[in-house]
Amino acid sequence: MGAVVGIVLGAGTSARLGRPKQTLPFGPATLLAHVVADVEASRLDRVVLVLGGSAADAAAALPSGRTEVVGNAAYSTGCASSLLAGLDAAGDCDAVMLLLGDMPGVTASVIDPVLEQWRRSPSWAAVSEYSDGIGHPFLFSDDSFATLRGLHGDKAVWKVIDREPAERVARIPVAQPRPADIDTWADYVAVCDGFGFVPAPRET
């Protein structure tokens, strides 16, 4: 079985939160650095991080590791543009795994079982089925790349998952609740509390 590349989507505009979420303090690191460290600890063959808004500050806060950082100048057009940038950087591979830069808690203990289950039984795509619903990471085989390259805007990947027949999209059980992603300030405070971290003061 060939390479599976992790693509961390970290190029969002943070419009609902009111400040760049990529650089939010999160324990001893930034939110994005925390997520990237968890992904780097996995058995993924490579890790690609796509940055857009606040790219320089976000990249500067990352620890030295194996992540390849790429830019997406079109990030304001939606997540699909970041996916395209990630696919370009991933190059020739058997599959890509999509992860969210604003969803801490997707650790190697989640990523690796999903990866290994897909390697044992490859499918066109796979989603993580948590105890309370499906969520990231999503995994897409190279057979799906042409479809992914035709996507536009936000939530496009979810639309693909929803429209494809069940036999093409495997559901891989993950025995825990789905980690929360951070879209609003209230989300940030709640997730910090769950991790035992003190949130940064809100800027006015």
Secondary structure, DSSP 8 states (H G I E B T S, - for coil): ---EEEEEEE----TTTSS-GGG-EETTEEHHHHHHHHHHTS--SEEEEEE-TTHHHHHHTS-SSSEEEEE-TTGGG-HHHHHHHHHHHH-S-SEEEEEETT-TT--HHHHHHHHHHHHHS--SEEEEEETTEEEEEEEEEGGGHHHHHT--SSSHHHHHHHHS-GGGEEEEE-SS-------SHHHHHHHHHHHT--------
